[in-house]
Amino acid sequence: MLFDTNIGLFLGVILPPIIYALIIYLTSPHKSINLNRGMFFVAAGMFSVLMLPFIELLFPTWGIFVFDPFHRHFFTVAPKEEIIKYLSFYLLTRSVKLKNVHPTGIMFYYGMVGLGFAMIENLQYLANYGGEVLLVRTFTSTIAHMLFGMFAGYWVAMSKINSGKYGNRSVFGIMMSKYKELKKLVYSGIGIVSAILYHGLWNYNLSSSGKASFSIMILMLILGLVVAKFASDDLVTKYRRKLRNV
């Protein structure tokens, strides 16, 4: 019985992220995503959790950041976790040398890093608080970590779409088109900040909103899924426009 219980809990950690990944894969443009490659990014996300103690050594939590929920979540917890995810994503993309990847694929792969991170975090919560917490996290925090990654992934993907000098009407757009490396740096920074802000808001709500926290959390999940859908559609539109201009 104990063995069966442990297997059930293990599957409760492993299966939901796989199901979420399959849903995104099946609803994405044909051949825009390589599911086998996506599993490498899940593994990168799992490994990223192991690097958190090293980030803690470099940026220790102290003073007001410990006792004030706003500062703790927006300036400590969320930045550390999202920076770790970005580093994992960046290092893996440098290793596998992604070329000619559909922008939606980039957004998906970054989201997979978030799912891998959530899997290990769920195991930690399971060990500390028991199986009761797993059900809630399966349908909340696991999806949230995927969304944090997809928000950042959208901007990373955007940095790789070049609409040409005359496709950008603003001064900023023209500069980003002219200076490719600067564009990658700026857009990646925007992506990381976007993930940090939504992650920080997510954590701050859970620690500070009392009985309203669950309702706000559900609204944040719905909003996040809607935004991710619009972001994915925007990448598809811009990518098609780019191909027409080639």
C-alpha positions as CSV (number, residue, x, y, z in Angstrom):
1,M,0.0,0.0,0.0
2,L,2.8,2.4,0.9
3,F,4.5,1.6,-2.4
4,D,1.3,2.2,-4.3
5,T,0.9,5.5,-2.5
6,N,4.4,6.6,-3.4
7,I,3.9,5.7,-7.0
8,G,0.7,7.7,-7.1
9,L,2.4,10.7,-5.6
10,F,5.3,10.4,-8.0
11,L,2.9,10.2,-11.0
12,G,1.1,13.2,-9.5
13,V,4.4,15.2,-9.8
14,I,5.4,13.9,-13.2
15,L,2.2,13.5,-15.3
16,P,0.6,17.0,-15.0
17,P,3.6,18.9,-16.6
18,I,3.7,16.3,-19.4
19,I,0.0,16.8,-20.0
20,Y,0.4,20.6,-20.1
21,A,3.3,20.2,-22.5
22,L,1.3,18.0,-24.8
23,I,-1.6,20.4,-24.8
24,I,0.6,23.2,-26.0
25,Y,2.3,21.0,-28.5
26,L,-1.0,19.8,-30.0
27,T,-2.4,23.4,-30.2
28,S,0.7,25.0,-31.7
29,P,1.4,25.5,-35.4
30,H,2.4,22.3,-37.2
31,K,6.2,21.5,-36.9
32,S,6.8,24.6,-34.8
33,I,7.8,22.5,-31.8
34,N,10.0,19.5,-31.3
35,L,8.6,17.6,-28.4
36,N,11.7,15.5,-27.8
37,R,13.8,18.7,-27.7
38,G,11.3,20.2,-25.3
39,M,12.1,17.4,-22.8
40,F,15.7,18.6,-22.7
41,F,14.4,22.0,-21.5
42,V,12.2,20.3,-18.9
43,A,15.4,18.7,-17.6
44,A,17.2,22.0,-17.7
45,G,14.4,23.5,-15.5
46,M,14.8,20.6,-13.1
47,F,18.5,21.1,-12.8
48,S,18.0,24.9,-12.3
49,V,16.5,24.3,-8.9
50,L,19.8,22.7,-7.8
51,M,21.6,26.0,-8.6
52,L,19.4,28.1,-6.3
53,P,21.7,27.7,-3.3
54,F,24.6,29.1,-5.3
55,I,22.5,32.2,-6.2
56,E,21.6,32.5,-2.5
57,L,25.3,32.7,-1.8
58,L,25.8,35.5,-4.3
59,F,22.7,37.4,-3.3
60,P,21.8,36.5,0.3
61,T,18.4,37.3,1.8
62,W,18.7,39.8,4.6
63,G,17.1,42.7,6.4
64,I,13.8,44.1,5.1
65,F,13.8,41.5,2.3
66,V,13.2,38.8,4.9
67,F,10.4,40.4,6.9
68,D,8.5,42.4,4.4
69,P,6.5,40.2,1.9
70,F,6.6,42.8,-0.9
71,H,10.3,43.1,-0.9
72,R,10.9,39.4,-0.3
73,H,8.8,38.3,-3.3
74,F,9.5,41.1,-5.8
75,F,13.1,41.6,-5.0
76,T,14.4,38.3,-3.7
77,V,12.4,35.1,-4.4
78,A,11.0,35.9,-7.9
79,P,14.3,37.5,-9.3
80,K,16.4,34.6,-8.1
81,E,14.1,31.9,-9.5
82,E,13.5,33.7,-12.8
83,I,17.2,34.5,-13.4
84,I,18.1,30.9,-12.7
85,K,15.5,29.7,-15.3
86,Y,16.9,32.2,-17.8
87,L,20.4,31.0,-17.3
88,S,19.3,27.4,-17.7
89,F,17.4,28.2,-20.9
90,Y,20.3,30.3,-22.2
91,L,23.0,27.7,-21.5
92,L,21.0,24.9,-23.1
93,T,20.2,26.9,-26.2
94,R,23.9,27.7,-26.6
95,S,24.6,24.0,-26.2
96,V,22.1,22.7,-28.7
97,K,22.5,25.7,-31.0
98,L,18.9,26.3,-31.9
99,K,18.7,27.5,-35.5
100,N,15.7,28.1,-37.7
101,V,13.3,27.5,-34.8
102,H,9.8,28.9,-35.0
103,P,9.3,31.7,-32.5
104,T,6.4,29.8,-30.9
105,G,8.9,27.0,-30.3
106,I,11.2,29.3,-28.4
107,M,8.3,30.4,-26.2
108,F,7.3,26.8,-25.7
109,Y,10.9,25.7,-24.8
110,Y,11.2,28.5,-22.2
111,G,7.9,27.4,-20.7
112,M,9.2,23.9,-20.4
113,V,12.0,25.2,-18.3
114,G,9.3,26.5,-15.9
115,L,7.6,23.2,-15.9
116,G,10.8,21.4,-15.0
117,F,11.4,23.9,-12.2
118,A,7.9,23.3,-10.9
119,M,8.3,19.5,-10.9
120,I,11.3,19.7,-8.5
121,E,9.6,22.4,-6.4
122,N,6.5,20.2,-6.1
123,L,8.7,17.3,-4.9
124,Q,10.1,19.6,-2.2
125,Y,6.7,20.7,-1.1
126,L,5.6,17.1,-1.1
127,A,8.4,16.1,1.2
128,N,7.8,19.1,3.5
129,Y,4.0,19.2,3.7
130,G,2.7,15.9,2.5
131,G,0.5,14.8,-0.4
132,E,-2.4,17.2,0.3
133,V,-0.5,20.2,-1.1
134,L,0.3,18.4,-4.3
135,L,-3.2,18.5,-5.8
136,V,-3.5,22.2,-5.3
137,R,0.0,23.0,-6.8
138,T,-0.7,20.7,-9.8
139,F,-3.4,23.0,-11.0
140,T,-2.0,26.3,-9.8
141,S,1.8,26.8,-9.2
142,T,2.8,24.3,-11.9
143,I,0.8,26.1,-14.5
144,A,2.0,29.5,-13.1
145,H,5.7,28.5,-13.5
146,M,5.0,27.5,-17.1
147,L,3.4,30.9,-17.7
148,F,6.3,32.8,-16.2
149,G,8.6,31.0,-18.6
150,M,6.3,31.6,-21.6
151,F,6.1,35.3,-20.8
152,A,9.9,35.6,-20.8
153,G,10.1,33.3,-23.8
154,Y,7.8,35.5,-25.8
155,W,10.3,38.4,-25.6
156,V,13.3,36.1,-26.3
157,A,11.4,34.9,-29.4
158,M,10.6,38.5,-30.4
159,S,14.3,39.4,-30.2
160,K,14.9,36.9,-33.0
161,I,12.3,38.2,-35.4
162,N,13.7,40.9,-37.7
163,S,11.0,42.8,-39.6
164,G,13.6,45.0,-41.3
165,K,14.4,48.6,-41.0
166,Y,11.3,49.8,-42.7
167,G,9.0,47.4,-40.8
168,N,9.7,49.4,-37.6
169,R,8.1,52.8,-37.5
170,S,9.4,53.9,-34.1
171,V,13.0,55.2,-33.3
172,F,13.3,52.3,-30.8
173,G,12.2,49.8,-33.4
174,I,14.7,51.1,-36.0
175,M,17.5,51.0,-33.4
176,M,16.7,47.4,-32.4
177,S,16.6,46.4,-36.1
178,K,20.0,48.0,-36.6
179,Y,21.8,46.7,-33.5
180,K,20.9,43.0,-33.4
181,E,22.9,42.1,-30.3
182,L,21.5,45.0,-28.4
183,K,18.0,43.9,-29.4
184,K,18.6,40.5,-27.9
185,L,19.9,41.9,-24.7
186,V,17.1,44.5,-24.3
187,Y,14.3,42.0,-25.2
188,S,15.7,39.3,-23.0
189,G,15.8,41.8,-20.1
190,I,12.2,42.8,-20.8
191,G,11.3,39.1,-20.7
192,I,13.0,38.4,-17.4
193,V,11.5,41.5,-15.8
194,S,8.0,40.4,-17.1
195,A,8.4,37.0,-15.5
196,I,9.7,38.5,-12.3
197,L,6.8,40.9,-12.0
198,Y,4.1,38.3,-12.6
199,H,5.9,35.8,-10.3
200,G,6.3,38.4,-7.6
201,L,2.7,39.3,-7.8
202,W,1.7,35.7,-7.7
203,N,3.7,35.0,-4.5
204,Y,2.7,38.3,-2.9
205,N,-0.9,37.6,-3.4
206,L,-0.6,34.2,-1.7
207,S,1.2,35.6,1.3
208,S,-0.8,38.8,1.7
209,S,-4.4,38.6,0.4
210,G,-5.8,36.3,3.0
211,K,-9.1,34.6,2.1
212,A,-9.2,36.4,-1.2
213,S,-5.8,34.9,-2.3
214,F,-7.4,31.8,-3.9
215,S,-9.8,33.8,-6.0
216,I,-7.1,36.2,-7.2
217,M,-4.9,33.3,-8.0
218,I,-7.5,31.7,-10.3
219,L,-8.0,35.1,-12.0
220,M,-4.2,35.4,-12.5
221,L,-4.1,31.9,-14.0
222,I,-6.9,32.7,-16.4
223,L,-5.4,36.1,-17.3
224,G,-2.0,34.5,-17.8
225,L,-3.4,31.8,-20.1
226,V,-5.2,34.4,-22.2
227,V,-2.1,36.6,-22.4
228,A,0.0,33.6,-23.4
229,K,-2.4,32.7,-26.2
230,F,-2.4,36.2,-27.6
231,A,1.4,36.3,-27.3
232,S,1.7,33.0,-29.2
233,D,-0.7,34.2,-31.9
234,D,1.3,37.5,-32.2
235,L,4.5,35.5,-32.8
236,V,2.9,33.4,-35.5
237,T,1.6,36.6,-37.2
238,K,5.0,38.4,-37.0
239,Y,6.8,35.3,-38.2
240,R,4.6,34.9,-41.3
241,R,5.1,38.6,-42.0
242,K,8.8,38.1,-41.8
243,L,8.7,35.2,-44.2
244,R,6.7,37.2,-46.7
245,N,9.3,40.0,-46.6
246,V,12.2,37.7,-47.2
